[in-house]
C-alpha cells in the first residue's frame, strides 16, 4: 500500500490598504472558497493547464480564519512548489489586494497545526496591543481575545488529513 504524501502551507494574507473610499459598500469577508479560487486562478495564469492538472486533485484549503487571515493549505508533496509559486505570485483575492506571507511548510498536519497555533498567538498579541491603543476589540462583539484563541485552537486541533 502506498501512502499519499502531502505538504502543508501555513499562509497569512496581509490585506493592503483599500484605496477606494467612495463606494460605501462593506467589503465581503474572505472565506476558504475565495482563497481556493484565487489560488486556482493564479496557478492557471502562471503555470497553465499543466500546472493546474498537477495540483488540482490534491489542492485543498483545510483551515481559514477570517479574523486573522491565517490559512492552512494541503497539496501533494511532488507538486508543492507549484502551489508555493502560485501563492507567491498571488495579488488579489475576491477583488481585494492581499500580500500572501508563507509562514511555514510542514510535512505533517500535526506540525502545521502546531505552527498555526503558535503564529495565531503572535497575531492575537499584536491585535491586543493595537486594541489597547484604540480602546476597542478586533474580534466579534462580546468575544474576548482569549475566547477567540481558545476557539481557534480547537478548530485547528480538530483538523484531520
Backbone as CSV, one residue per row, in Angstrom:
resi,resn,N_x,N_y,N_z,CA_x,CA_y,CA_z,C_x,C_y,C_z
1,UNK,0.835,-1.176,0.000,0.000,0.000,0.000,0.887,1.249,0.000
2,UNK,0.551,2.183,-0.858,1.324,3.411,-0.987,0.602,4.524,-0.269
3,UNK,1.345,5.263,0.514,0.756,6.370,1.253,0.841,7.645,0.429
4,UNK,-0.224,8.414,0.440,-0.268,9.697,-0.249,0.406,10.734,0.632
5,UNK,1.495,11.320,0.165,2.253,12.260,0.975,1.910,13.694,0.597
6,UNK,1.750,14.514,1.607,1.330,15.902,1.438,2.369,16.859,1.980
7,UNK,2.209,18.094,1.596,2.896,19.216,2.226,1.795,20.177,2.664
8,UNK,2.060,20.865,3.744,1.083,21.781,4.340,1.695,23.166,4.382
9,UNK,1.040,24.122,3.713,1.497,25.513,3.694,0.685,26.319,4.703
10,UNK,1.370,27.007,5.584,0.729,27.934,6.511,0.957,29.335,5.959
11,UNK,-0.140,30.015,5.617,-0.061,31.296,4.916,-0.894,32.333,5.649
12,UNK,-0.350,33.532,5.766,-1.107,34.672,6.273,-1.336,35.626,5.106
13,UNK,-2.573,36.068,4.935,-2.897,37.029,3.893,-2.973,38.409,4.527
14,UNK,-2.029,39.256,4.166,-1.967,40.606,4.716,-2.737,41.528,3.782
15,UNK,-3.840,42.115,4.259,-4.626,42.986,3.371,-3.898,44.296,3.118
16,UNK,-3.949,44.738,1.872,-3.382,46.038,1.510,-4.398,47.107,1.872
17,UNK,-3.935,48.323,2.064,-4.838,49.427,2.367,-5.760,49.646,1.190
18,UNK,-7.043,49.769,1.468,-8.040,49.979,0.440,-7.960,51.416,-0.047
19,UNK,-7.738,51.576,-1.353,-7.601,52.913,-1.930,-8.948,53.544,-2.249
20,UNK,-9.986,52.706,-2.450,-11.289,53.239,-2.854,-12.123,53.519,-1.630
21,UNK,-12.452,54.773,-1.421,-13.264,55.135,-0.265,-14.646,55.624,-0.682
22,UNK,-14.891,55.756,-1.993,-16.142,56.323,-2.456,-17.274,55.325,-2.623
23,UNK,-17.004,54.022,-2.588,-18.063,53.053,-2.876,-19.067,52.951,-1.741
24,UNK,-18.633,53.022,-0.507,-19.541,52.980,0.624,-20.056,51.592,0.951
25,UNK,-19.700,50.570,0.126,-20.150,49.207,0.381,-19.214,48.529,1.369
26,UNK,-19.802,47.710,2.244,-18.988,46.919,3.163,-18.334,45.797,2.368
27,UNK,-17.049,45.597,2.583,-16.322,44.555,1.868,-16.763,43.178,2.354
28,UNK,-16.912,42.266,1.406,-17.312,40.916,1.743,-16.159,40.211,2.444
29,UNK,-16.482,39.470,3.491,-15.473,38.777,4.266,-14.911,37.610,3.471
30,UNK,-13.614,37.426,3.529,-12.975,36.319,2.827,-13.339,34.998,3.479
31,UNK,-13.335,33.941,2.677,-13.513,32.600,3.206,-12.602,31.644,2.443
32,UNK,-12.627,30.380,2.827,-11.710,29.411,2.227,-12.001,29.193,0.741
33,UNK,-13.246,29.339,0.330,-13.580,29.176,-1.089,-12.933,30.283,-1.923
34,UNK,-12.958,31.510,-1.414,-12.318,32.618,-2.129,-10.819,32.369,-2.275
35,UNK,-10.189,31.871,-1.207,-8.752,31.597,-1.249,-8.458,30.516,-2.282
36,UNK,-9.257,29.440,-2.274,-9.044,28.327,-3.208,-9.204,28.798,-4.653
37,UNK,-10.251,29.583,-4.926,-10.473,30.068,-6.288,-9.355,31.003,-6.751
38,UNK,-8.870,31.864,-5.864,-7.776,32.773,-6.223,-6.487,31.997,-6.472
39,UNK,-6.237,30.977,-5.649,-5.039,30.159,-5.836,-5.136,29.371,-7.142
40,UNK,-6.305,28.845,-7.445,-6.512,28.131,-8.710,-6.234,29.052,-9.891
41,UNK,-6.782,30.267,-9.845,-6.583,31.210,-10.945,-5.115,31.597,-11.081
42,UNK,-4.423,31.752,-9.968,-3.001,32.080,-10.005,-2.193,30.941,-10.625
43,UNK,-2.543,29.701,-10.303,-1.845,28.547,-10.887,-2.090,28.493,-12.387
44,UNK,-3.333,28.678,-12.807,-3.654,28.638,-14.233,-2.963,29.775,-14.980
45,UNK,-2.970,30.969,-14.407,-2.344,32.119,-15.067,-0.832,31.963,-15.192
46,UNK,-0.192,31.446,-14.153,1.266,31.405,-14.123,1.873,30.086,-14.583
47,UNK,1.157,28.971,-14.454,1.712,27.667,-14.799,0.885,26.918,-15.842
48,UNK,-0.230,27.507,-16.258,-1.041,26.927,-17.313,-1.839,25.714,-16.864
49,UNK,-2.411,25.046,-17.850,-3.232,23.873,-17.560,-2.408,22.710,-17.018
50,UNK,-1.167,22.620,-17.413,-0.299,21.548,-16.901,-0.056,21.742,-15.408
51,UNK,0.193,22.969,-15.001,0.378,23.256,-13.574,-0.878,22.968,-12.782
52,UNK,-2.036,23.393,-13.300,-3.289,23.132,-12.600,-3.585,21.633,-12.565
53,UNK,-3.299,20.940,-13.645,-3.531,19.499,-13.675,-2.675,18.747,-12.673
54,UNK,-1.481,19.247,-12.405,-0.599,18.557,-11.456,-1.047,18.723,-10.003
55,UNK,-1.670,19.848,-9.661,-2.058,20.071,-8.261,-3.553,19.998,-8.005
56,UNK,-4.359,19.915,-9.046,-5.815,20.033,-8.876,-6.416,18.961,-7.981
57,UNK,-5.904,17.749,-8.043,-6.508,16.672,-7.243,-6.131,16.745,-5.778
58,UNK,-5.032,17.414,-5.475,-4.577,17.425,-4.084,-4.735,18.766,-3.383
59,UNK,-4.962,19.844,-4.111,-5.041,21.177,-3.514,-6.319,21.319,-2.695
60,UNK,-6.150,21.716,-1.430,-7.293,21.838,-0.532,-6.977,22.866,0.549
61,UNK,-7.905,23.785,0.772,-7.766,24.737,1.872,-8.418,24.093,3.086
62,UNK,-7.602,23.682,4.046,-8.111,22.957,5.205,-8.614,23.872,6.310
63,UNK,-8.031,25.066,6.424,-8.404,25.979,7.508,-8.226,27.399,7.016
64,UNK,-9.188,28.253,7.340,-9.051,29.678,7.082,-9.766,30.439,8.176
65,UNK,-9.079,31.409,8.755,-9.664,32.266,9.776,-9.835,33.669,9.205
66,UNK,-11.079,34.126,9.054,-11.272,35.481,8.537,-10.836,36.565,9.518
67,UNK,-10.724,36.241,10.791,-10.289,37.224,11.783,-8.805,37.528,11.650
68,UNK,-7.994,36.473,11.518,-6.542,36.643,11.444,-5.993,36.467,10.041
69,UNK,-6.831,36.073,9.066,-6.415,35.797,7.692,-5.321,34.738,7.621
70,UNK,-5.372,33.782,8.522,-4.425,32.679,8.561,-5.043,31.489,7.851
71,UNK,-4.250,30.790,7.045,-4.774,29.736,6.186,-3.814,28.550,6.178
72,UNK,-4.364,27.327,6.176,-3.572,26.109,6.026,-4.028,25.434,4.742
73,UNK,-3.066,25.187,3.851,-3.355,24.613,2.545,-2.614,23.292,2.399
74,UNK,-3.346,22.263,1.930,-2.737,20.953,1.692,-2.513,20.792,0.196
75,UNK,-1.351,20.254,-0.166,-1.034,19.974,-1.558,-0.113,18.747,-1.589
76,UNK,-0.111,18.024,-2.700,0.736,16.844,-2.844,2.204,17.232,-2.731
77,UNK,2.982,16.337,-2.132,4.397,16.615,-1.908,5.151,16.849,-3.220
78,UNK,4.811,16.089,-4.248,5.531,16.205,-5.516,5.311,17.541,-6.219
79,UNK,4.200,18.202,-5.920,3.862,19.428,-6.647,3.698,20.642,-5.731
80,UNK,4.245,20.583,-4.531,4.043,21.696,-3.607,4.726,22.978,-4.075
81,UNK,5.745,22.852,-4.894,6.443,24.055,-5.364,5.591,24.845,-6.355
82,UNK,4.733,24.157,-7.096,3.808,24.860,-7.999,2.832,25.692,-7.172
83,UNK,2.276,25.084,-6.119,1.339,25.808,-5.257,2.039,26.956,-4.537
84,UNK,3.260,26.722,-4.078,4.018,27.767,-3.392,4.302,28.931,-4.350
85,UNK,4.728,28.623,-5.569,4.996,29.663,-6.555,3.757,30.463,-6.897
86,UNK,2.637,29.768,-7.078,1.384,30.459,-7.382,0.940,31.321,-6.208
87,UNK,1.160,30.843,-4.995,0.802,31.616,-3.804,1.659,32.885,-3.739
88,UNK,2.923,32.768,-4.058,3.817,33.920,-4.037,3.413,34.954,-5.083
89,UNK,2.924,34.492,-6.231,2.539,35.395,-7.313,1.114,35.908,-7.196
90,UNK,0.392,35.460,-6.205,-0.995,35.875,-5.982,-1.037,37.342,-5.542
91,UNK,-1.928,38.119,-6.156,-2.007,39.535,-5.804,-3.349,39.925,-5.204
92,UNK,-4.427,39.268,-5.625,-5.727,39.658,-5.094,-6.596,38.430,-4.851
93,UNK,-7.461,38.562,-3.859,-8.423,37.517,-3.528,-9.791,38.179,-3.497
94,UNK,-10.689,37.671,-4.323,-12.056,38.173,-4.385,-12.092,39.681,-4.681
95,UNK,-11.174,40.125,-5.545,-11.145,41.524,-5.953,-10.455,42.469,-4.979
96,UNK,-9.946,41.963,-3.876,-9.248,42.805,-2.900,-7.781,42.401,-2.851
97,UNK,-6.917,43.385,-2.811,-5.481,43.112,-2.821,-5.015,42.575,-1.474
98,UNK,-4.231,41.500,-1.539,-3.623,40.891,-0.354,-2.189,40.502,-0.693
99,UNK,-1.361,40.520,0.311,0.010,40.043,0.166,0.097,38.714,0.906
100,UNK,0.369,37.607,0.197,0.497,36.322,0.883,1.866,36.220,1.560
101,UNK,1.854,35.836,2.814,3.072,35.655,3.592,3.128,34.194,4.011
102,UNK,3.981,33.420,3.349,4.100,31.998,3.667,4.965,31.876,4.913
103,UNK,4.359,31.346,5.967,4.997,31.296,7.264,5.741,29.993,7.490
104,UNK,5.136,28.887,7.041,5.694,27.581,7.374,5.322,26.563,6.311
105,UNK,6.233,25.644,6.032,5.968,24.492,5.181,6.172,23.265,6.038
106,UNK,5.140,22.444,6.168,5.214,21.274,7.044,4.984,19.999,6.244
107,UNK,5.541,18.914,6.745,5.356,17.616,6.120,4.200,16.839,6.711
108,UNK,3.761,17.225,7.905,2.635,16.542,8.545,1.617,17.578,9.006
109,UNK,0.398,17.107,9.143,-0.665,18.000,9.591,-0.410,18.467,11.022
110,UNK,0.181,17.611,11.843,0.452,17.960,13.238,1.423,19.138,13.322
111,UNK,2.468,19.118,12.514,3.429,20.226,12.530,2.803,21.512,12.002
112,UNK,1.924,21.392,11.023,1.211,22.575,10.526,0.300,23.144,11.601
113,UNK,-0.365,22.267,12.358,-1.250,22.716,13.435,-0.459,23.439,14.516
114,UNK,0.672,22.867,14.910,1.484,23.493,15.956,2.011,24.861,15.508
115,UNK,2.458,24.954,14.259,2.939,26.240,13.744,1.800,27.247,13.659
116,UNK,0.611,26.796,13.268,-0.546,27.693,13.162,-0.954,28.216,14.535
117,UNK,-0.983,27.351,15.528,-1.357,27.775,16.887,-0.342,28.779,17.428
118,UNK,0.936,28.502,17.208,1.988,29.412,17.681,1.871,30.782,17.000
119,UNK,1.689,30.787,15.684,1.594,32.050,14.965,0.298,32.782,15.287
120,UNK,-0.768,32.026,15.503,-2.047,32.617,15.877,-1.922,33.393,17.185
121,UNK,-1.178,32.857,18.137,-0.945,33.556,19.411,-0.196,34.862,19.191
122,UNK,0.776,34.857,18.262,1.517,36.079,17.958,0.603,37.142,17.338
123,UNK,-0.271,36.708,16.433,-1.197,37.646,15.788,-2.139,38.259,16.820
124,UNK,-2.681,37.426,17.707,-3.612,37.921,18.720,-2.887,38.859,19.691
125,UNK,-1.621,38.593,19.981,-0.852,39.513,20.828,-0.719,40.880,20.150
126,UNK,-0.506,40.881,18.821,-0.455,42.145,18.085,-1.806,42.844,18.116
127,UNK,-2.884,42.083,17.944,-4.224,42.654,17.989,-4.518,43.263,19.357
128,UNK,-4.076,42.578,20.405,-4.292,43.109,21.761,-3.607,44.441,21.940
129,UNK,-2.382,44.556,21.467,-1.663,45.821,21.639,-2.318,46.940,20.829
130,UNK,-2.795,46.631,19.623,-3.483,47.647,18.825,-4.834,48.000,19.434
131,UNK,-5.531,47.026,19.993,-6.838,47.286,20.599,-6.683,48.134,21.855
132,UNK,-5.594,47.927,22.596,-5.364,48.737,23.787,-5.120,50.191,23.395
133,UNK,-4.442,50.388,22.261,-4.196,51.751,21.787,-5.485,52.423,21.343
134,UNK,-6.342,51.655,20.666,-7.573,52.231,20.127,-8.741,52.125,21.084
135,UNK,-8.637,51.251,22.072,-9.714,51.092,23.035,-10.878,50.268,22.538
136,UNK,-10.662,49.408,21.534,-11.750,48.573,21.036,-11.238,47.173,20.735
137,UNK,-12.186,46.252,20.554,-11.858,44.868,20.272,-11.841,44.642,18.768
138,UNK,-10.955,43.761,18.296,-10.882,43.456,16.878,-11.552,42.132,16.539
139,UNK,-12.076,41.430,17.515,-12.801,40.194,17.251,-14.289,40.486,17.226
140,UNK,-15.114,39.444,17.214,-16.568,39.617,17.199,-17.022,40.347,18.453
141,UNK,-18.131,41.101,18.382,-18.644,41.795,19.570,-18.971,40.789,20.683
142,UNK,-18.517,41.079,21.875,-18.775,40.209,23.020,-17.771,39.084,23.171
143,UNK,-16.854,38.925,22.217,-15.863,37.856,22.299,-14.512,38.458,22.689
144,UNK,-13.899,37.907,23.708,-12.589,38.387,24.125,-11.514,37.711,23.283
145,UNK,-10.309,38.230,23.366,-9.199,37.641,22.634,-8.927,36.218,23.119
146,UNK,-9.063,36.003,24.446,-8.846,34.663,24.987,-9.894,33.679,24.476
147,UNK,-11.139,34.131,24.342,-12.192,33.284,23.779,-11.864,32.912,22.337
148,UNK,-11.411,33.893,21.574,-11.067,33.626,20.191,-9.898,32.643,20.105
149,UNK,-8.867,32.860,20.920,-7.720,31.952,20.905,-8.141,30.526,21.225
150,UNK,-8.972,30.367,22.234,-9.439,29.031,22.621,-10.239,28.389,21.484
151,UNK,-11.129,29.151,20.883,-11.964,28.634,19.800,-11.121,28.267,18.577
152,UNK,-10.174,29.132,18.220,-9.352,28.861,17.041,-8.406,27.686,17.266
153,UNK,-7.881,27.536,18.487,-7.022,26.386,18.773,-7.789,25.080,18.672
154,UNK,-9.063,25.087,19.080,-9.895,23.889,18.927,-10.123,23.581,17.449
155,UNK,-10.419,24.623,16.661,-10.646,24.427,15.222,-9.409,23.875,14.548
156,UNK,-8.260,24.454,14.867,-7.015,23.994,14.259,-6.673,22.582,14.730
157,UNK,-6.887,22.319,16.013,-6.547,20.993,16.559,-7.412,19.871,16.059
158,UNK,-8.626,20.166,15.626,-9.521,19.101,15.164,-9.381,18.799,13.676
159,UNK,-8.535,19.529,12.977,-8.324,19.247,11.558,-7.748,17.855,11.386
160,UNK,-8.214,17.169,10.379,-7.679,15.851,10.054,-7.309,15.802,8.594
161,UNK,-6.388,14.934,8.284,-5.921,14.773,6.916,-6.949,14.145,6.100
